């Protein structure tokens, strides 16, 4: 009887921890922040760099929250939100997600590619919540389309 208790407990512990990640998405913060900063430095746009930094950080934070809440993302691991992705992650199979962030806009253009395979890519435009939903739907083959 004691043995059955431990077997059931182990099964419950494994299943309660949620599904094993099937894919990894790396949020390319360097690209995102550089894009926003460069956009602000252009003579035709001129905006304060601190505004760009604040807005892209807010967008990334809201994206990460939406990603964590979206049930369509539960089997996907997100890296690079708070700090750069681990170096070993760059050698694994992963999706790289970039945001072409333009300060002041509510919807932002995003793009992602699988490793270096340009045939496996997608892009779109949206708010943090719709970007998370679209990214996960495309990866999990539950919606979205390649562009």
C-alpha positions as a printed NumPy array, in Angstrom:
array([[  0.   ,   0.   ,   0.   ],
       [  2.821,   2.386,   0.854],
       [  4.428,   1.702,  -2.546],
       [  1.197,   2.596,  -4.379],
       [  1.018,   5.881,  -2.448],
       [  4.498,   6.913,  -3.635],
       [  3.783,   5.913,  -7.219],
       [  0.572,   7.974,  -7.263],
       [  2.341,  10.898,  -5.587],
       [  5.152,  10.841,  -8.158],
       [  2.699,  10.7  , -11.055],
       [  0.733,  13.618,  -9.627],
       [  3.883,  15.677,  -9.093],
       [  5.002,  15.148, -12.663],
       [  1.591,  15.848, -14.192],
       [  0.832,  18.85 , -11.971],
       [  3.977,  20.653, -13.025],
       [  2.408,  21.243, -16.429],
       [  3.389,  20.02 , -19.848],
       [  6.994,  19.76 , -20.911],
       [  7.976,  22.667, -23.191],
       [  7.853,  21.645, -26.843],
       [  9.56 ,  24.739, -28.262],
       [ 11.638,  27.694, -27.08 ],
       [ 11.172,  31.341, -28.019],
       [ 14.01 ,  33.766, -27.355],
       [ 12.958,  37.393, -27.133],
       [ 15.78 ,  39.307, -28.796],
       [ 15.928,  42.287, -26.432],
       [ 19.121,  43.636, -27.976],
       [ 17.445,  43.937, -31.374],
       [ 14.264,  45.406, -29.86 ],
       [ 16.046,  48.1  , -27.865],
       [ 18.533,  48.944, -30.627],
       [ 15.724,  49.275, -33.168],
       [ 13.759,  51.668, -30.928],
       [ 16.861,  53.692, -30.079],
       [ 17.96 ,  53.962, -33.713],
       [ 14.474,  54.98 , -34.798],
       [ 14.508,  57.825, -32.26 ],
       [ 17.895,  59.067, -33.473],
       [ 16.735,  59.513, -37.06 ],
       [ 16.401,  63.226, -37.937],
       [ 12.819,  62.776, -39.118],
       [ 11.676,  61.097, -35.889],
       [ 13.713,  62.533, -33.032],
       [ 12.327,  61.307, -29.752],
       [ 14.027,  61.087, -26.365],
       [ 16.009,  57.816, -26.055],
       [ 14.693,  57.316, -22.518],
       [ 11.137,  57.357, -23.904],
       [ 12.028,  54.63 , -26.381],
       [ 13.717,  52.575, -23.647],
       [ 10.771,  52.933, -21.292],
       [  8.171,  52.061, -23.929],
       [  9.963,  49.006, -25.347],
       [ 10.582,  47.702, -21.822],
       [  6.869,  48.117, -21.069],
       [  5.891,  46.339, -24.29 ],
       [  8.226,  43.424, -23.519],
       [  6.914,  43.186, -19.953],
       [  3.282,  43.158, -21.148],
       [  4.163,  40.611, -23.833],
       [  5.743,  38.317, -21.207],
       [  2.661,  38.627, -18.973],
       [  0.334,  37.843, -21.869],
       [  2.544,  34.922, -22.898],
       [  2.44 ,  33.505, -19.356],
       [ -1.359,  33.807, -19.163],
       [ -2.221,  32.487, -22.633],
       [ -3.176,  28.799, -22.489],
       [ -1.944,  28.415, -26.079],
       [  1.582,  29.185, -24.854],
       [  1.752,  26.671, -22.002],
       [  4.007,  24.23 , -23.888],
       [  6.39 ,  26.96 , -25.075],
       [  9.319,  28.277, -23.042],
       [ 10.088,  32.003, -23.249],
       [ 13.664,  33.161, -22.64 ],
       [ 15.384,  36.524, -22.743],
       [ 12.711,  38.637, -21.044],
       [ 14.62 ,  39.793, -17.969],
       [ 18.135,  39.034, -19.071],
       [ 19.815,  37.768, -22.222],
       [ 19.121,  34.173, -23.116],
       [ 21.692,  31.618, -21.923],
       [ 24.549,  31.16 , -24.384],
       [ 23.817,  27.441, -24.78 ],
       [ 20.268,  28.297, -25.896],
       [ 21.722,  29.869, -29.016],
       [ 23.002,  26.485, -30.14 ],
       [ 19.732,  24.681, -29.557],
       [ 16.714,  24.729, -31.819],
       [ 14.705,  27.816, -30.986],
       [ 12.529,  30.599, -32.356],
       [ 14.026,  34.108, -32.305],
       [ 11.418,  36.844, -31.791],
       [ 12.12 ,  40.485, -32.646],
       [  9.972,  43.573, -32.236],
       [ 10.551,  46.482, -34.628],
       [  9.489,  48.893, -31.928],
       [  8.451,  52.434, -32.818],
       [  7.731,  54.629, -29.772],
       [  4.233,  56.052, -29.545],
       [  2.525,  53.318, -31.554],
       [  0.098,  50.957, -29.846],
       [  0.685,  48.155, -32.354],
       [  4.185,  46.997, -33.176],
       [  5.603,  44.911, -36.015],
       [  7.117,  41.584, -34.931],
       [  8.963,  38.813, -36.701],
       [ 10.313,  35.414, -35.765],
       [ 12.484,  32.808, -37.387],
       [ 13.357,  29.254, -36.444],
       [ 17.136,  29.145, -35.953],
       [ 18.526,  30.233, -39.307],
       [ 15.797,  28.61 , -41.423],
       [ 14.145,  31.515, -43.263],
       [ 11.552,  29.065, -44.603],
       [ 10.241,  28.722, -41.048],
       [  9.352,  32.285, -40.195],
       [  6.342,  34.421, -39.4  ],
       [  5.586,  38.073, -38.816],
       [  2.719,  40.332, -37.959],
       [  1.664,  43.411, -36.088],
       [ -0.147,  43.889, -32.83 ],
       [ -0.327,  44.747, -29.169],
       [  1.529,  42.577, -26.628],
       [ -1.478,  40.283, -26.067],
       [ -2.15 ,  39.632, -29.74 ],
       [  1.562,  39.139, -30.451],
       [  1.777,  36.456, -27.727],
       [ -1.367,  34.736, -29.028],
       [ -0.161,  34.829, -32.657],
       [  3.367,  33.628, -31.86 ],
       [  2.128,  30.671, -29.83 ],
       [ -0.628,  29.755, -32.286],
       [  1.88 ,  29.7  , -35.134],
       [  4.414,  27.594, -33.212],
       [  1.789,  25.132, -31.95 ],
       [  0.11 ,  24.934, -35.383],
       [ -3.234,  26.075, -33.999],
       [ -3.515,  29.19 , -36.111],
       [ -1.534,  31.892, -37.755],
       [  0.267,  31.719, -41.031],
       [  3.746,  32.258, -42.375],
       [  4.485,  35.505, -44.183]])
